[in-house]
Amino acid sequence: MLNEHVGYGVMDEVMIEVDLATGATTDSISMLELFAANDLNPIFKSFYGPAFGDCFHLNDIQPVTFTDTVHGYEPGDLLVSNRTQNELLRVRPSNLEVLHVFNQGLSSQHDVDLLGDSLVVCFNNNSPSLFADEIAVDATEHMGTYSHTAAFDLSGERVDFDLTYYKQREKIYTSTEGLQQHLENGLVAVEAQNRFCIYIFDGETLVYRDGLNYFGSEEYVEIPNWTRFYTN
């Protein structure tokens, strides 16, 4: 599957299910096979855009644990963040069916989550281009672009989400990776990966902001990312 024009092949990615007791792989799903089974074509974005064969670039999988008969959700369905395609997919592994596509306004999104049994959220990087360098938010060329939390109802319709305003107020932006986590105590933690800065919100109030950057404030930080937060 070589793209002779640019000299890159097409990279497939595979989701696997692992038995935690034995370590055995009990299921696997090829993304190319999944797209073919649903008459979807991921190739043009990869060949002719900046992805150079990286069709999918999966960055998060969230299992569905509830039943919703109105929208057809079942335990075992998977919500998949598919960065290169700028979309979230709801996939049913048992029959390789793509049941929903969430894509309104997404750009290089990460970290898909379910809030309760009615809201799908993700960290929308909102990058102006797929592999854009980190641009200082006070630079003219940044043009006021900020990362934010994108939210959808179960039918795939985009809905307003309160955190968007606070992220703009704090000028949170990361062109790659990044996440938001809604903690059990009601706080919301946000990671801007490029500068590895952590923000924690209590409602409208920013209660914590700190960063860890070994290479200076304007350098790209690759290793420390996807922080996990735990509450007592």
N, C-alpha and C positions, 0 to 999 in steps of 0.2 A: 504494500500500500504506500509506495514511495511517491512523494510529491516531487517530481523531477524538476519543477520550476525553481524551487528554493532548496532542494536537496535534503528535505526532512521527511521522515516517515510519519505515520500517524500513531500516537501512543494510546493504547487501550488502557483502561483502568478496571480493576476488579474489586467488588465488594465481597468480603468473606464473612461467614458466620463461624465462630469458634466455640466449641464446647469447653467451658471454663474448667470443668472437672478433669477432662482428659487431654485438653489441648488439641484435639482433633478438629480439622476443618469439616463442618457439616453441610455447608452450602457455599456457593460462590456465584457471582453474577458479573459477567463481562458487560461493561457499559456499551461497547460497540454492538454486542448481541442484543442488549436491551433496546437500544435505539433502532436497530433493524427490525426487531419484533413489533415495534410500534410505528413503523414507517416514518421515523424521524431521521434527519440527516445532520449530524454534527460537523461534517467535514468542512463545509465552506468557511465557517468561522475560523477554523484551525488553519486551513491552507492559505487563505488570502488575508487573514488578519495578522496581528502581532504574535499569535500564540505558537506559530511554527510547529504544528503537529500536536500540540497539547490540547486535545479536543475537549477535555472535561475538567481536569484539575479538581477532583473532588476534595473538599476540605472539611466536611462534617456530615454525619449521618445521625438522625434522631428517630428512634422508634416510636410509633404510635402505640399507646397503651389503653385506649378507650374505644368504645363503639359509638358511632354517630350514624344512625340510619338515614338521616336526611341527606347527608353528603357522602354516605358510603364509606366512612372510615371504619377500619377494623384493627384490632390488636395485631401487630406483626407488620402492618404497613410501615414503610420507611420514608422519612423526609430527607432528601439528599440535596446538599448544596453543591451546585455544579458551576464553578466559577467562570470558566471560559465562555459558557453559554449564557451567563448572566441570568441564571434561573434556579429556582428550587423545584424539585420534582417530588411528587408522592408516588411511590413505587410499591406494587404488590409483588413480593418475591415469588409467591407460589405459582404465578402464571406469567411472570415477566411483563406485567402491564403497568404502563405509566398512566395514572388515574387523574392527576392534577399537575398543572404547570403554573407556578407562581413566578411572574417575571416583571410585573409593572414597576418601572423605575429602578430596577436593580442594576448595579454595575460592580462587578468583582466582589460580590457579597461573600460573607463567611458566617459560620457559627449559627446554624439554624436551630431554633428551640420551639417548644410548645409551651404556651402559658395556659395552664388549666386545660380544658378540653374545647376551647373555642378560638384560640388565637395562635397563629404561626408568626414568629418573629425571627429576624436575622440581623446581623451586623452588616449594614450596607456600606461598603467602603466608599461608594460614590466616586470612584476614581475616574478622572477625565479620559484616561486610556488604560488599556489592560496592564501594561507594565510601566506606567508613569513613575518617574522618580518622585520621591517625597519633596514637596514644595512647601516652603515656610508659609504659614497661613497669613502672614502679614505682607507677603510678596505680591506685587501687582499681578503677576501671571497666575496667581492662585485663583483669582476671580471669585472669591467667596464660596468655594466648594468645601463642604464639610461631610464627614461620615456621620451616619445616624442609624437609628434602629428602624428598619422597615417592618411593617406589620400587615398581616392579611387575615381575613376571616377564612373559615374552612372551605368556602366556595372558591377562594383564590382572589377575591376582591381586596384591593388595597384599602386600608383603614388608617385613620390618623392615630398617632402615638405620641404621648406627651413628651417622651425623652428627646424628640427631635429638636425642640427648642433649646433644651439645656445643653445639648451637644454643640449647637451653633453658638450659644452664649460663651461656652468654654473653648470654642474653636478647635474641636476635636477632629482630627483628620489623620488617616493612615491609608496609604495607597495599597498596602498589602496586609494580609491577615487581619488581626483585630477581632475583638469579641465583646459581647455584653453578657452579663450573668445576673439573673434576678434571684437574689438570695432569699432564704427562708425567713429571715428577719425583716424583710421588706426593703432592704437596701438594694441598689442596683450598681454593680461594678462594671466599668468599661475599661478596656485595654486598647490603647493606640500603639500598635506594634512597632512601627518604624522608629519611633523615639522611645519606645517602652515606657510610656507614661500611664499610670493607673489613676483612674478617677472613680470615686464612690459617691453616689447620690443618695440622699435621704429625702424623698419627695423632690421638691424644687431646690433643695439646698445641697451644694457641693460640700461634703464633709471631709473629703480626703483627696489629695492630689500629690503624687510623688512619682519620680522616675528613676530608672536605672539605665545608665548608658555608659558603656566602657570606652566609647570611641569619640565622645564629644557630641554636642547637641545637634549638629547638622549631619552626622554620619548615619548610614543605614545600619540598623541593628538587626541581625538575622537570628541569632541563637536564642536569646530570651524572649519567648512568646507563648501565647495560649496559657496564660496564668490560670490557676485554679484557686477558687476562694472557698473557705470553709468557715462556718459559723458555729459558735459554742451554744 
